[in-house]
Amino acid sequence: MLSKEKQKFVRSLGDKKTRIEEGLFLVEGEKSILELLKSSFEIKNLYITKKFEEKHSDVLKDTNYEISDSETIEKISISKSNNAGIAIVVSPKNDFLEIENEEFIVVLDTINDPGNLGTIIRICDWYGIKKIIASKETVELTNPKVVSSSMGSISRTNIFYTDLEKYFEKKSSKHDIFGAFLDGENIHKIDFEKHDGGFIVIGNESHGISKSIEKFVTKKITIPSFGQAESLNAGVATGIIIDNIFRTK
């Protein structure tokens, strides 16, 4: 049984300010915890149910954890459907990321929706893109909804938060900077194989790529519409663009 003090601390990590101050974040649910246990993330505390322990004893043999009942796990979780376990994890360092030859990096310009960021991280993981560069205004990686919607992919994808304008000003590589715009070139007609990698900039859900970043874009691209939908959300758009890049490689 977890003490009230421990329960209170876990709940406090649902708050962004507390996560930043403590340098900790939460990972919840069976699948996400299993992915966490295979990662290099440092686990500070792990609270799981007896059922989880019995089901996954093989992966838990070298791990310190405490047993709690499912009712308590559900009570202290941010997620509404977690009755398996919850981990307190040390936040990853914000290490500088640089592009390599033949590498594509996703750049996020003020992505506000946690679900979109989690989806984008998962998409990058699916296609083997290891690096994401995000503006300081983008929702933080350790947001519980980001962690949940990424389904464990945060452990295999590196994210660097920075001032994008300064980052591109200091960029030494000659890689193209692709930007998603409504008036860009049809991505179906671009041969990405001719490009030695590059940056793929995805803009804000409502306002698109900001003017301060647009000036660095060397090639505007767009996803052609064949129906009546007004727009695509950032996660879906990222998936379509990345799929087209790898389809031509």
Secondary structure, 3 states (H helix, E strand, C coil): CCCHHHHHHHHHCCCHHHHHHHCEEEEECHHHHHHHHCCCCCEEEEEECHHHHHHCHHHHCCCCCEECCHHHHHHHCCCCCCCCEEEEEECCCCCCCCCCCCCEEEEECCCCCHHHHHHHHHHHHHHCCCEEEEECCCCCCCCHHHHHHHCCHHHCCEEEEECHHHHHHCCCCCCEEEEEEEEEEEHHHCCHHHCCCEEEEECECCCECCHHHHCCCCEEEECCCCCCCCCCCHHHHHHHHHHHHHHCC
